[in-house]
């Protein structure tokens, strides 16, 4: 349990741009995806959502898509940036990013990984980044991307 708390603070501390902003970030995903402790810590107002998908558990992609669709249609989350992390890419049977996008129905729905100015538009910032939490890789780019959309 404390591992996740320390991991979260390490991630935030390593990302100067995100560290300098005040925001509450909600971590959501299916069980065993790596977010339970963080979910309980962040239960008030939400400035961004990090949705974690187990990229090595293809049998649960349909379930993950249904949950993500529910979140995306929630009126309380309209306009809230969504960072989708495809976790466990260190495992040999993890699927690539294009399969995560297809299985979650995100083809054509994401906004791009660069610095995309969406000010004044009704487009929800949403992007997929592949990562390995245990190898400490990939999620930093996702948090950096997300930081540009947190006010």
N, CA, C and O atoms as a GROMACS GRO file, in nm:
protein
  604
    1UNK      N    1   0.082  -0.118   0.000
    1UNK     CA    2   0.000   0.000   0.000
    1UNK      C    3   0.087   0.125   0.000
    1UNK      O    4   0.065   0.216  -0.080
    2UNK      N    5   0.184   0.131   0.086
    2UNK     CA    6   0.271   0.249   0.091
    2UNK      C    7   0.353   0.262  -0.036
    2UNK      O    8   0.392   0.372  -0.074
    3UNK      N    9   0.381   0.149  -0.103
    3UNK     CA   10   0.454   0.153  -0.229
    3UNK      C   11   0.385   0.246  -0.328
    3UNK      O   12   0.450   0.326  -0.395
    4UNK      N   13   0.251   0.233  -0.339
    4UNK     CA   14   0.178   0.316  -0.433
    4UNK      C   15   0.182   0.464  -0.395
    4UNK      O   16   0.194   0.551  -0.482
    5UNK      N   17   0.173   0.492  -0.267
    5UNK     CA   18   0.179   0.630  -0.222
    5UNK      C   19   0.315   0.691  -0.253
    5UNK      O   20   0.324   0.802  -0.305
    6UNK      N   21   0.422   0.616  -0.220
    6UNK     CA   22   0.557   0.665  -0.250
    6UNK      C   23   0.578   0.678  -0.401
    6UNK      O   24   0.640   0.774  -0.447
    7UNK      N   25   0.527   0.581  -0.477
    7UNK     CA   26   0.539   0.586  -0.624
    7UNK      C   27   0.473   0.712  -0.677
    7UNK      O   28   0.530   0.782  -0.761
    8UNK      N   29   0.352   0.742  -0.629
    8UNK     CA   30   0.279   0.859  -0.676
    8UNK      C   31   0.357   0.987  -0.648
    8UNK      O   32   0.372   1.071  -0.737
    9UNK      N   33   0.408   1.002  -0.526
    9UNK     CA   34   0.483   1.123  -0.493
    9UNK      C   35   0.613   1.130  -0.572
    9UNK      O   36   0.656   1.240  -0.609
   10UNK      N   37   0.678   1.017  -0.599
   10UNK     CA   38   0.798   1.016  -0.682
   10UNK      C   39   0.767   1.064  -0.823
   10UNK      O   40   0.842   1.142  -0.881
   11UNK      N   41   0.656   1.017  -0.877
   11UNK     CA   42   0.617   1.057  -1.012
   11UNK      C   43   0.590   1.206  -1.017
   11UNK      O   44   0.642   1.277  -1.104
   12UNK      N   45   0.510   1.255  -0.924
   12UNK     CA   46   0.475   1.397  -0.922
   12UNK      C   47   0.600   1.483  -0.900
   12UNK      O   48   0.617   1.586  -0.965
   13UNK      N   49   0.685   1.441  -0.808
   13UNK     CA   50   0.805   1.519  -0.778
   13UNK      C   51   0.899   1.524  -0.898
   13UNK      O   52   0.970   1.623  -0.917
   14UNK      N   53   0.901   1.418  -0.978
   14UNK     CA   54   0.992   1.415  -1.092
   14UNK      C   55   0.942   1.498  -1.209
   14UNK      O   56   1.016   1.523  -1.304
   15UNK      N   57   0.820   1.540  -1.204
   15UNK     CA   58   0.762   1.618  -1.313
   15UNK      C   59   0.741   1.761  -1.268
   15UNK      O   60   0.636   1.796  -1.214
   16UNK      N   61   0.841   1.843  -1.288
   16UNK     CA   62   0.841   1.980  -1.238
   16UNK      C   63   0.717   2.057  -1.280
   16UNK      O   64   0.658   2.128  -1.199
   17UNK      N   65   0.678   2.045  -1.405
   17UNK     CA   66   0.563   2.121  -1.452
   17UNK      C   67   0.437   2.084  -1.378
   17UNK      O   68   0.356   2.171  -1.346
   18UNK      N   69   0.417   1.955  -1.350
   18UNK     CA   70   0.298   1.913  -1.278
   18UNK      C   71   0.309   1.948  -1.131
   18UNK      O   72   0.209   1.984  -1.068
   19UNK      N   73   0.427   1.936  -1.076
   19UNK     CA   74   0.450   1.964  -0.934
   19UNK      C   75   0.416   2.109  -0.900
   19UNK      O   76   0.373   2.137  -0.788
   20UNK      N   77   0.435   2.200  -0.995
   20UNK     CA   78   0.412   2.342  -0.970
   20UNK      C   79   0.265   2.380  -0.980
   20UNK      O   80   0.230   2.496  -0.957
   21UNK      N   81   0.180   2.286  -1.012
   21UNK     CA   82   0.037   2.315  -1.025
   21UNK      C   83  -0.039   2.251  -0.911
   21UNK      O   84  -0.004   2.143  -0.862
   22UNK      N   85  -0.145   2.319  -0.870
   22UNK     CA   86  -0.233   2.261  -0.770
   22UNK      C   87  -0.347   2.195  -0.843
   22UNK      O   88  -0.422   2.261  -0.915
   23UNK      N   89  -0.361   2.066  -0.824
   23UNK     CA   90  -0.468   1.992  -0.890
   23UNK      C   91  -0.495   1.863  -0.816
   23UNK      O   92  -0.408   1.809  -0.749
   24UNK      N   93  -0.615   1.816  -0.830
   24UNK     CA   94  -0.650   1.684  -0.779
   24UNK      C   95  -0.669   1.595  -0.902
   24UNK      O   96  -0.743   1.630  -0.994
   25UNK      N   97  -0.602   1.483  -0.902
   25UNK     CA   98  -0.604   1.391  -1.016
   25UNK      C   99  -0.666   1.261  -0.970
   25UNK      O  100  -0.624   1.204  -0.869
   26UNK      N  101  -0.765   1.213  -1.044
   26UNK     CA  102  -0.833   1.090  -1.009
   26UNK      C  103  -0.777   0.975  -1.090
   26UNK      O  104  -0.775   0.980  -1.213
   27UNK      N  105  -0.731   0.870  -1.022
   27UNK     CA  106  -0.679   0.750  -1.087
   27UNK      C  107  -0.790   0.645  -1.088
   27UNK      O  108  -0.840   0.606  -0.983
   28UNK      N  109  -0.828   0.599  -1.208
   28UNK     CA  110  -0.934   0.500  -1.220
   28UNK      C  111  -0.890   0.388  -1.313
   28UNK      O  112  -0.809   0.410  -1.403
   29UNK      N  113  -0.943   0.272  -1.293
   29UNK     CA  114  -0.914   0.158  -1.378
   29UNK      C  115  -0.973   0.034  -1.315
   29UNK      O  116  -1.028   0.040  -1.205
   30UNK      N  117  -0.962  -0.078  -1.383
   30UNK     CA  118  -1.013  -0.204  -1.331
   30UNK      C  119  -0.924  -0.253  -1.218
   30UNK      O  120  -0.812  -0.204  -1.200
   31UNK      N  121  -0.974  -0.350  -1.141
   31UNK     CA  122  -0.895  -0.405  -1.032
   31UNK      C  123  -0.766  -0.467  -1.087
   31UNK      O  124  -0.762  -0.516  -1.200
   32UNK      N  125  -0.663  -0.464  -1.007
   32UNK     CA  126  -0.529  -0.514  -1.041
   32UNK      C  127  -0.460  -0.430  -1.148
   32UNK      O  128  -0.358  -0.473  -1.203
   33UNK      N  129  -0.512  -0.313  -1.180
   33UNK     CA  130  -0.444  -0.226  -1.275
   33UNK      C  131  -0.344  -0.135  -1.205
   33UNK      O  132  -0.254  -0.083  -1.270
   34UNK      N  133  -0.357  -0.115  -1.073
   34UNK     CA  134  -0.258  -0.040  -0.996
   34UNK      C  135  -0.304   0.095  -0.945
   34UNK      O  136  -0.222   0.188  -0.942
   35UNK      N  137  -0.430   0.111  -0.903
   35UNK     CA  138  -0.476   0.244  -0.865
   35UNK      C  139  -0.558   0.252  -0.738
   35UNK      O  140  -0.602   0.362  -0.704
   36UNK      N  141  -0.583   0.145  -0.666
   36UNK     CA  142  -0.678   0.142  -0.555
   36UNK      C  143  -0.648   0.243  -0.445
   36UNK      O  144  -0.738   0.318  -0.405
   37UNK      N  145  -0.528   0.246  -0.395
   37UNK     CA  146  -0.494   0.338  -0.285
   37UNK      C  147  -0.511   0.483  -0.330
   37UNK      O  148  -0.563   0.566  -0.255
   38UNK      N  149  -0.466   0.513  -0.451
   38UNK     CA  150  -0.478   0.650  -0.501
   38UNK      C  151  -0.623   0.691  -0.518
   38UNK      O  152  -0.658   0.807  -0.493
   39UNK      N  153  -0.707   0.600  -0.558
   39UNK     CA  154  -0.848   0.631  -0.575
   39UNK      C  155  -0.910   0.676  -0.443
   39UNK      O  156  -0.990   0.770  -0.441
   40UNK      N  157  -0.875   0.610  -0.333
   40UNK     CA  158  -0.928   0.648  -0.202
   40UNK      C  159  -0.873   0.781  -0.152
   40UNK      O  160  -0.939   0.852  -0.076
   41UNK      N  161  -0.752   0.814  -0.195
   41UNK     CA  162  -0.690   0.940  -0.153
   41UNK      C  163  -0.752   1.060  -0.224
   41UNK      O  164  -0.752   1.171  -0.171
   42UNK      N  165  -0.804   1.038  -0.342
   42UNK     CA  166  -0.850   1.149  -0.426
   42UNK      C  167  -1.000   1.136  -0.450
   42UNK      O  168  -1.041   1.081  -0.552
   43UNK      N  169  -1.081   1.185  -0.359
   43UNK     CA  170  -1.224   1.162  -0.372
   43UNK      C  171  -1.307   1.289  -0.382
   43UNK      O  172  -1.429   1.281  -0.394
   44UNK      N  173  -1.246   1.406  -0.377
   44UNK     CA  174  -1.322   1.530  -0.388
   44UNK      C  175  -1.324   1.575  -0.535
   44UNK      O  176  -1.323   1.493  -0.627
   45UNK      N  177  -1.328   1.701  -0.553
   45UNK     CA  178  -1.330   1.763  -0.686
   45UNK      C  179  -1.217   1.714  -0.774
   45UNK      O  180  -1.106   1.695  -0.723
   46UNK      N  181  -1.239   1.692  -0.904
   46UNK     CA  182  -1.142   1.630  -0.993
   46UNK      C  183  -1.099   1.728  -1.101
   46UNK      O  184  -1.183   1.790  -1.166
   47UNK      N  185  -0.964   1.743  -1.122
   47UNK     CA  186  -0.908   1.828  -1.227
   47UNK      C  187  -0.859   1.748  -1.346
   47UNK      O  188  -0.841   1.804  -1.455
   48UNK      N  189  -0.837   1.619  -1.329
   48UNK     CA  190  -0.793   1.531  -1.438
   48UNK      C  191  -0.818   1.387  -1.396
   48UNK      O  192  -0.828   1.356  -1.278
   49UNK      N  193  -0.827   1.300  -1.495
   49UNK     CA  194  -0.846   1.158  -1.470
   49UNK      C  195  -0.732   1.081  -1.534
   49UNK      O  196  -0.700   1.103  -1.651
   50UNK      N  197  -0.672   0.991  -1.458
   50UNK     CA  198  -0.574   0.897  -1.511
   50UNK      C  199  -0.642   0.761  -1.507
   50UNK      O  200  -0.672   0.709  -1.399
   51UNK      N  201  -0.666   0.703  -1.623
   51UNK     CA  202  -0.733   0.574  -1.634
   51UNK      C  203  -0.628   0.471  -1.672
   51UNK      O  204  -0.568   0.479  -1.779
   52UNK      N  205  -0.605   0.373  -1.582
   52UNK     CA  206  -0.500   0.274  -1.603
   52UNK      C  207  -0.560   0.146  -1.657
   52UNK      O  208  -0.657   0.092  -1.602
   53UNK      N  209  -0.500   0.097  -1.766
   53UNK     CA  210  -0.545  -0.027  -1.830
   53UNK      C  211  -0.430  -0.127  -1.824
   53UNK      O  212  -0.315  -0.092  -1.854
   54UNK      N  213  -0.460  -0.249  -1.788
   54UNK     CA  214  -0.361  -0.356  -1.788
   54UNK      C  215  -0.344  -0.404  -1.931
   54UNK      O  216  -0.426  -0.479  -1.982
   55UNK      N  217  -0.237  -0.360  -1.996
   55UNK     CA  218  -0.212  -0.392  -2.138
   55UNK      C  219  -0.180  -0.539  -2.160
   55UNK      O  220  -0.174  -0.584  -2.274
   56UNK      N  221  -0.161  -0.613  -2.052
   56UNK     CA  222  -0.130  -0.756  -2.064
   56UNK      C  223  -0.251  -0.844  -2.034
   56UNK      O  224  -0.238  -0.966  -2.029
   57UNK      N  225  -0.367  -0.783  -2.014
   57UNK     CA  226  -0.488  -0.859  -1.981
   57UNK      C  227  -0.598  -0.830  -2.084
   57UNK      O  228  -0.698  -0.766  -2.054
   58UNK      N  229  -0.576  -0.880  -2.205
   58UNK     CA  230  -0.670  -0.857  -2.314
   58UNK      C  231  -0.810  -0.909  -2.288
   58UNK      O  232  -0.906  -0.859  -2.346
   59UNK      N  233  -0.822  -1.008  -2.203
   59UNK     CA  234  -0.953  -1.064  -2.173
   59UNK      C  235  -1.045  -0.963  -2.104
   59UNK      O  236  -1.167  -0.981  -2.101
   60UNK      N  237  -0.987  -0.857  -2.048
   60UNK     CA  238  -1.068  -0.759  -1.975
   60UNK      C  239  -1.081  -0.626  -2.047
   60UNK      O  240  -1.132  -0.530  -1.990
   61UNK      N  241  -1.035  -0.619  -2.172
   61UNK     CA  242  -1.044  -0.492  -2.245
   61UNK      C  243  -1.188  -0.446  -2.264
   61UNK      O  244  -1.216  -0.327  -2.253
   62UNK      N  245  -1.280  -0.538  -2.291
   62UNK     CA  246  -1.421  -0.499  -2.310
   62UNK      C  247  -1.477  -0.440  -2.180
   62UNK      O  248  -1.550  -0.341  -2.183
   63UNK      N  249  -1.443  -0.501  -2.068
   63UNK     CA  250  -1.486  -0.449  -1.938
   63UNK      C  251  -1.425  -0.312  -1.911
   63UNK      O  252  -1.492  -0.222  -1.861
   64UNK      N  253  -1.298  -0.296  -1.946
   64UNK     CA  254  -1.230  -0.169  -1.927
   64UNK      C  255  -1.293  -0.061  -2.016
   64UNK      O  256  -1.311   0.053  -1.972
   65UNK      N  257  -1.327  -0.098  -2.140
   65UNK     CA  258  -1.392  -0.003  -2.232
   65UNK      C  259  -1.526   0.043  -2.176
   65UNK      O  260  -1.559   0.162  -2.181
   66UNK      N  261  -1.604  -0.050  -2.123
   66UNK     CA  262  -1.734  -0.014  -2.067
   66UNK      C  263  -1.719   0.084  -1.951
   66UNK      O  264  -1.795   0.180  -1.941
   67UNK      N  265  -1.622   0.059  -1.865
   67UNK     CA  266  -1.599   0.150  -1.752
   67UNK      C  267  -1.553   0.287  -1.800
   67UNK      O  268  -1.600   0.390  -1.750
   68UNK      N  269  -1.461   0.288  -1.896
   68UNK     CA  270  -1.413   0.416  -1.951
   68UNK      C  271  -1.527   0.493  -2.017
   68UNK      O  272  -1.538   0.614  -1.999
   69UNK      N  273  -1.610   0.424  -2.094
   69UNK     CA  274  -1.725   0.489  -2.158
   69UNK      C  275  -1.818   0.552  -2.055
   69UNK      O  276  -1.870   0.662  -2.076
   70UNK      N  277  -1.838   0.483  -1.944
   70UNK     CA  278  -1.922   0.537  -1.836
   70UNK      C  279  -1.862   0.665  -1.781
   70UNK      O  280  -1.933   0.764  -1.760
   71UNK      N  281  -1.733   0.664  -1.757
   71UNK     CA  282  -1.665   0.782  -1.705
   71UNK      C  283  -1.670   0.898  -1.804
   71UNK      O  284  -1.696   1.012  -1.765
   72UNK      N  285  -1.647   0.868  -1.930
   72UNK     CA  286  -1.646   0.974  -2.032
   72UNK      C  287  -1.784   1.038  -2.051
   72UNK      O  288  -1.794   1.152  -2.095
   73UNK      N  289  -1.889   0.964  -2.018
   73UNK     CA  290  -2.024   1.018  -2.034
   73UNK      C  291  -2.078   1.081  -1.905
   73UNK      O  292  -2.190   1.132  -1.904
   74UNK      N  293  -2.001   1.078  -1.798
   74UNK     CA  294  -2.042   1.135  -1.670
   74UNK      C  295  -2.041   1.288  -1.678
   74UNK      O  296  -1.939   1.348  -1.711
   75UNK      N  297  -2.155   1.349  -1.649
   75UNK     CA  298  -2.167   1.496  -1.656
   75UNK      C  299  -2.068   1.567  -1.564
   75UNK      O  300  -2.025   1.678  -1.595
   76UNK      N  301  -2.032   1.505  -1.452
   76UNK     CA  302  -1.938   1.567  -1.358
   76UNK      C  303  -1.797   1.574  -1.415
   76UNK      O  304  -1.713   1.648  -1.364
   77UNK      N  305  -1.770   1.497  -1.519
   77UNK     CA  306  -1.635   1.492  -1.577
   77UNK      C  307  -1.627   1.556  -1.716
   77UNK      O  308  -1.526   1.541  -1.784
   78UNK      N  309  -1.730   1.626  -1.757
   78UNK     CA  310  -1.728   1.691  -1.888
   78UNK      C  311  -1.612   1.790  -1.895
   78UNK      O  312  -1.598   1.875  -1.807
   79UNK      N  313  -1.532   1.780  -1.997
   79UNK     CA  314  -1.420   1.871  -2.016
   79UNK      C  315  -1.296   1.837  -1.936
   79UNK      O  316  -1.191   1.899  -1.954
   80UNK      N  317  -1.304   1.738  -1.846
   80UNK     CA  318  -1.189   1.699  -1.764
   80UNK      C  319  -1.092   1.619  -1.849
   80UNK      O  320  -1.133   1.525  -1.918
   81UNK      N  321  -0.963   1.654  -1.846
   81UNK     CA  322  -0.864   1.579  -1.924
   81UNK      C  323  -0.854   1.434  -1.878
   81UNK      O  324  -0.858   1.404  -1.759
   82UNK      N  325  -0.841   1.343  -1.975
   82UNK     CA  326  -0.824   1.201  -1.948
   82UNK      C  327  -0.690   1.154  -2.002
   82UNK      O  328  -0.661   1.168  -2.121
   83UNK      N  329  -0.609   1.099  -1.913
   83UNK     CA  330  -0.485   1.033  -1.950
   83UNK      C  331  -0.507   0.884  -1.934
   83UNK      O  332  -0.535   0.836  -1.824
   84UNK      N  333  -0.496   0.810  -2.044
   84UNK     CA  334  -0.510   0.665  -2.040
   84UNK      C  335  -0.371   0.604  -2.041
   84UNK      O  336  -0.294   0.625  -2.135
   85UNK      N  337  -0.339   0.530  -1.936
   85UNK     CA  338  -0.208   0.463  -1.927
   85UNK      C  339  -0.225   0.315  -1.954
   85UNK      O  340  -0.295   0.245  -1.881
   86UNK      N  341  -0.160   0.267  -2.059
   86UNK     CA  342  -0.155   0.124  -2.087
   86UNK      C  343  -0.037   0.067  -2.011
   86UNK      O  344   0.077   0.078  -2.056
   87UNK      N  345  -0.063   0.007  -1.896
   87UNK     CA  346   0.042  -0.038  -1.805
   87UNK      C  347   0.087  -0.182  -1.836
   87UNK      O  348   0.017  -0.256  -1.905
   88UNK      N  349   0.202  -0.217  -1.785
   88UNK     CA  350   0.262  -0.350  -1.791
   88UNK      C  351   0.323  -0.383  -1.927
   88UNK      O  352   0.322  -0.499  -1.969
   89UNK      N  353   0.375  -0.281  -1.997
   89UNK     CA  354   0.438  -0.306  -2.127
   89UNK      C  355   0.568  -0.383  -2.115
   89UNK      O  356   0.626  -0.424  -2.215
   90UNK      N  357   0.615  -0.402  -1.991
   90UNK     CA  358   0.735  -0.481  -1.970
   90UNK      C  359   0.708  -0.631  -1.987
   90UNK      O  360   0.802  -0.710  -1.996
   91UNK      N  361   0.582  -0.670  -1.990
   91UNK     CA  362   0.547  -0.811  -2.008
   91UNK      C  363   0.541  -0.844  -2.157
   91UNK      O  364   0.491  -0.765  -2.236
   92UNK      N  365   0.592  -0.960  -2.196
   92UNK     CA  366   0.601  -0.993  -2.339
   92UNK      C  367   0.466  -1.008  -2.409
   92UNK      O  368   0.460  -0.996  -2.531
   93UNK      N  369   0.360  -1.032  -2.336
   93UNK     CA  370   0.229  -1.050  -2.398
   93UNK      C  371   0.142  -0.924  -2.389
   93UNK      O  372   0.022  -0.930  -2.419
   94UNK      N  373   0.199  -0.813  -2.348
   94UNK     CA  374   0.126  -0.686  -2.346
   94UNK      C  375   0.100  -0.641  -2.490
   94UNK      O  376   0.184  -0.658  -2.577
   95UNK      N  377  -0.017  -0.585  -2.512
   95UNK     CA  378  -0.052  -0.542  -2.647
   95UNK      C  379   0.004  -0.402  -2.673
   95UNK      O  380   0.028  -0.326  -2.579
   96UNK      N  381   0.027  -0.368  -2.800
   96UNK     CA  382   0.079  -0.234  -2.834
   96UNK      C  383  -0.029  -0.127  -2.823
   96UNK      O  384  -0.148  -0.156  -2.811
   97UNK      N  385   0.016  -0.003  -2.829
   97UNK     CA  386  -0.074   0.112  -2.813
   97UNK      C  387  -0.190   0.111  -2.911
   97UNK      O  388  -0.303   0.141  -2.872
   98UNK      N  389  -0.165   0.078  -3.036
   98UNK     CA  390  -0.274   0.083  -3.134
   98UNK      C  391  -0.385  -0.017  -3.100
   98UNK      O  392  -0.502   0.008  -3.132
   99UNK      N  393  -0.351  -0.128  -3.037
   99UNK     CA  394  -0.454  -0.223  -2.994
   99UNK      C  395  -0.533  -0.170  -2.874
   99UNK      O  396  -0.654  -0.190  -2.866
  100UNK      N  397  -0.465  -0.103  -2.782
  100UNK     CA  398  -0.535  -0.040  -2.668
  100UNK      C  399  -0.634   0.063  -2.721
  100UNK      O  400  -0.750   0.066  -2.679
  101UNK      N  401  -0.588   0.148  -2.813
  101UNK     CA  402  -0.677   0.250  -2.871
  101UNK      C  403  -0.800   0.187  -2.936
  101UNK      O  404  -0.913   0.230  -2.914
  102UNK      N  405  -0.776   0.083  -3.016
  102UNK     CA  406  -0.886   0.016  -3.087
  102UNK      C  407  -0.982  -0.050  -2.988
  102UNK      O  408  -1.104  -0.032  -3.000
  103UNK      N  409  -0.930  -0.125  -2.893
  103UNK     CA  410  -1.014  -0.198  -2.797
  103UNK      C  411  -1.095  -0.105  -2.707
  103UNK      O  412  -1.206  -0.140  -2.666
  104UNK      N  413  -1.041   0.012  -2.676
  104UNK     CA  414  -1.112   0.107  -2.590
  104UNK      C  415  -1.198   0.205  -2.670
  104UNK      O  416  -1.264   0.291  -2.613
  105UNK      N  417  -1.196   0.191  -2.803
  105UNK     CA  418  -1.277   0.279  -2.888
  105UNK      C  419  -1.224   0.420  -2.895
  105UNK      O  420  -1.302   0.515  -2.908
  106UNK      N  421  -1.091   0.436  -2.886
  106UNK     CA  422  -1.032   0.570  -2.882
  106UNK      C  423  -0.971   0.613  -3.015
  106UNK      O  424  -0.916   0.723  -3.025
  107UNK      N  425  -0.980   0.530  -3.117
  107UNK     CA  426  -0.929   0.572  -3.248
  107UNK      C  427  -1.002   0.698  -3.292
  107UNK      O  428  -1.125   0.701  -3.299
  108UNK      N  429  -0.928   0.802  -3.323
  108UNK     CA  430  -0.986   0.928  -3.368
  108UNK      C  431  -1.042   1.015  -3.257
  108UNK      O  432  -1.099   1.121  -3.285
  109UNK      N  433  -1.029   0.973  -3.132
  109UNK     CA  434  -1.085   1.049  -3.019
  109UNK      C  435  -0.980   1.119  -2.936
  109UNK      O  436  -1.013   1.202  -2.850
  110UNK      N  437  -0.853   1.088  -2.958
  110UNK     CA  438  -0.748   1.148  -2.876
  110UNK      C  439  -0.699   1.277  -2.939
  110UNK      O  440  -0.720   1.302  -3.058
  111UNK      N  441  -0.633   1.359  -2.859
  111UNK     CA  442  -0.599   1.494  -2.903
  111UNK      C  443  -0.455   1.512  -2.947
  111UNK      O  444  -0.419   1.620  -2.995
  112UNK      N  445  -0.371   1.410  -2.932
  112UNK     CA  446  -0.231   1.423  -2.973
  112UNK      C  447  -0.140   1.438  -2.854
  112UNK      O  448  -0.180   1.488  -2.749
  113UNK      N  449  -0.016   1.394  -2.871
  113UNK     CA  450   0.078   1.390  -2.759
  113UNK      C  451   0.162   1.516  -2.744
  113UNK      O  452   0.234   1.530  -2.645
  114UNK      N  453   0.154   1.606  -2.837
  114UNK     CA  454   0.233   1.729  -2.827
  114UNK      C  455   0.162   1.833  -2.744
  114UNK      O  456   0.064   1.804  -2.675
  115UNK      N  457   0.212   1.955  -2.751
  115UNK     CA  458   0.149   2.068  -2.683
  115UNK      C  459   0.038   2.120  -2.772
  115UNK      O  460   0.061   2.205  -2.859
  116UNK      N  461  -0.080   2.071  -2.753
  116UNK     CA  462  -0.196   2.105  -2.835
  116UNK      C  463  -0.279   2.210  -2.762
  116UNK      O  464  -0.327   2.185  -2.651
  117UNK      N  465  -0.295   2.326  -2.822
  117UNK     CA  466  -0.373   2.433  -2.760
  117UNK      C  467  -0.521   2.409  -2.786
  117UNK      O  468  -0.568   2.424  -2.899
  118UNK      N  469  -0.592   2.372  -2.683
  118UNK     CA  470  -0.736   2.348  -2.694
  118UNK      C  471  -0.818   2.457  -2.627
  118UNK      O  472  -0.939   2.443  -2.608
  119UNK      N  473  -0.752   2.568  -2.591
  119UNK     CA  474  -0.821   2.678  -2.523
  119UNK      C  475  -0.936   2.728  -2.609
  119UNK      O  476  -0.921   2.752  -2.729
  120UNK      N  477  -1.052   2.742  -2.546
  120UNK     CA  478  -1.169   2.793  -2.616
  120UNK      C  479  -1.243   2.688  -2.697
  120UNK      O  480  -1.348   2.719  -2.754
  121UNK      N  481  -1.193   2.567  -2.703
  121UNK     CA  482  -1.263   2.463  -2.779
  121UNK      C  483  -1.341   2.375  -2.682
  121UNK      O  484  -1.318   2.378  -2.561
  122UNK      N  485  -1.432   2.298  -2.736
  122UNK     CA  486  -1.511   2.206  -2.653
  122UNK      C  487  -1.452   2.065  -2.655
  122UNK      O  488  -1.515   1.970  -2.607
  123UNK      N  489  -1.333   2.051  -2.709
  123UNK     CA  490  -1.268   1.921  -2.719
  123UNK      C  491  -1.208   1.882  -2.584
  123UNK      O  492  -1.136   1.961  -2.522
  124UNK      N  493  -1.237   1.761  -2.540
  124UNK     CA  494  -1.181   1.711  -2.414
  124UNK      C  495  -1.039   1.661  -2.441
  124UNK      O  496  -1.020   1.578  -2.531
  125UNK      N  497  -0.939   1.708  -2.366
  125UNK     CA  498  -0.804   1.654  -2.381
  125UNK      C  499  -0.803   1.506  -2.340
  125UNK      O  500  -0.843   1.472  -2.228
  126UNK      N  501  -0.758   1.419  -2.430
  126UNK     CA  502  -0.751   1.277  -2.400
  126UNK      C  503  -0.639   1.216  -2.483
  126UNK      O  504  -0.628   1.241  -2.603
  127UNK      N  505  -0.555   1.135  -2.417
  127UNK     CA  506  -0.444   1.071  -2.489
  127UNK      C  507  -0.406   0.941  -2.420
  127UNK      O  508  -0.432   0.922  -2.301
  128UNK      N  509  -0.344   0.851  -2.497
  128UNK     CA  510  -0.298   0.722  -2.449
  128UNK      C  511  -0.146   0.722  -2.444
  128UNK      O  512  -0.080   0.762  -2.540
  129UNK      N  513  -0.091   0.678  -2.332
  129UNK     CA  514   0.053   0.659  -2.319
  129UNK      C  515   0.077   0.520  -2.263
  129UNK      O  516   0.009   0.478  -2.169
  130UNK      N  517   0.171   0.450  -2.319
  130UNK     CA  518   0.206   0.316  -2.272
  130UNK      C  519   0.314   0.329  -2.166
  130UNK      O  520   0.401   0.415  -2.176
  131UNK      N  521   0.308   0.242  -2.065
  131UNK     CA  522   0.402   0.254  -1.955
  131UNK      C  523   0.428   0.120  -1.887
  131UNK      O  524   0.360   0.020  -1.912
  132UNK      N  525   0.526   0.122  -1.801
  132UNK     CA  526   0.552   0.012  -1.709
  132UNK      C  527   0.581   0.076  -1.574
  132UNK      O  528   0.686   0.136  -1.553
  133UNK      N  529   0.485   0.062  -1.482
  133UNK     CA  530   0.503   0.121  -1.351
  133UNK      C  531   0.621   0.057  -1.279
  133UNK      O  532   0.701   0.127  -1.217
  134UNK      N  533   0.634  -0.075  -1.288
  134UNK     CA  534   0.742  -0.143  -1.217
  134UNK      C  535   0.879  -0.108  -1.273
  134UNK      O  536   0.978  -0.109  -1.200
  135UNK      N  537   0.888  -0.077  -1.400
  135UNK     CA  538   1.016  -0.039  -1.462
  135UNK      C  539   1.035   0.113  -1.464
  135UNK      O  540   1.136   0.164  -1.512
  136UNK      N  541   0.936   0.184  -1.410
  136UNK     CA  542   0.941   0.331  -1.401
  136UNK      C  543   0.966   0.395  -1.537
  136UNK      O  544   1.056   0.477  -1.553
  137UNK      N  545   0.883   0.357  -1.635
  137UNK     CA  546   0.899   0.414  -1.769
  137UNK      C  547   0.764   0.442  -1.833
  137UNK      O  548   0.667   0.370  -1.813
  138UNK      N  549   0.761   0.551  -1.910
  138UNK     CA  550   0.645   0.582  -1.991
  138UNK      C  551   0.542   0.674  -1.928
  138UNK      O  552   0.484   0.758  -1.998
  139UNK      N  553   0.518   0.661  -1.800
  139UNK     CA  554   0.412   0.741  -1.739
  139UNK      C  555   0.453   0.887  -1.723
  139UNK      O  556   0.366   0.974  -1.719
  140UNK      N  557   0.582   0.915  -1.715
  140UNK     CA  558   0.628   1.053  -1.701
  140UNK      C  559   0.584   1.140  -1.818
  140UNK      O  560   0.541   1.254  -1.800
  141UNK      N  561   0.595   1.085  -1.938
  141UNK     CA  562   0.550   1.158  -2.057
  141UNK      C  563   0.400   1.186  -2.050
  141UNK      O  564   0.354   1.293  -2.090
  142UNK      N  565   0.326   1.089  -1.998
  142UNK     CA  566   0.182   1.108  -1.983
  142UNK      C  567   0.147   1.218  -1.885
  142UNK      O  568   0.059   1.299  -1.912
  143UNK      N  569   0.216   1.221  -1.771
  143UNK     CA  570   0.190   1.325  -1.672
  143UNK      C  571   0.233   1.462  -1.725
  143UNK      O  572   0.167   1.563  -1.696
  144UNK      N  573   0.341   1.467  -1.801
  144UNK     CA  574   0.383   1.593  -1.862
  144UNK      C  575   0.276   1.642  -1.959
  144UNK      O  576   0.241   1.760  -1.958
  145UNK      N  577   0.225   1.552  -2.042
  145UNK     CA  578   0.118   1.586  -2.136
  145UNK      C  579  -0.003   1.640  -2.058
  145UNK      O  580  -0.058   1.744  -2.093
  146UNK      N  581  -0.043   1.569  -1.954
  146UNK     CA  582  -0.160   1.607  -1.878
  146UNK      C  583  -0.144   1.743  -1.810
  146UNK      O  584  -0.241   1.817  -1.798
  147UNK      N  585  -0.022   1.775  -1.767
  147UNK     CA  586   0.000   1.899  -1.693
  147UNK      C  587  -0.036   2.024  -1.772
  147UNK      O  588  -0.072   2.127  -1.714
  148UNK      N  589  -0.028   2.017  -1.905
  148UNK     CA  590  -0.062   2.135  -1.986
  148UNK      C  591  -0.211   2.167  -1.984
  148UNK      O  592  -0.250   2.278  -2.022
  149UNK      N  593  -0.294   2.072  -1.941
  149UNK     CA  594  -0.438   2.093  -1.940
  149UNK      C  595  -0.495   2.117  -1.801
  149UNK      O  596  -0.615   2.141  -1.786
  150UNK      N  597  -0.410   2.111  -1.700
  150UNK     CA  598  -0.456   2.139  -1.563
  150UNK      C  599  -0.436   2.287  -1.536
  150UNK      O  600  -0.327   2.342  -1.550
  151UNK      N  601  -0.545   2.350  -1.497
  151UNK     CA  602  -0.542   2.495  -1.477
  151UNK      C  603  -0.478   2.532  -1.346
  151UNK      O  604  -0.468   2.651  -1.314
   0.00000   0.00000   0.00000
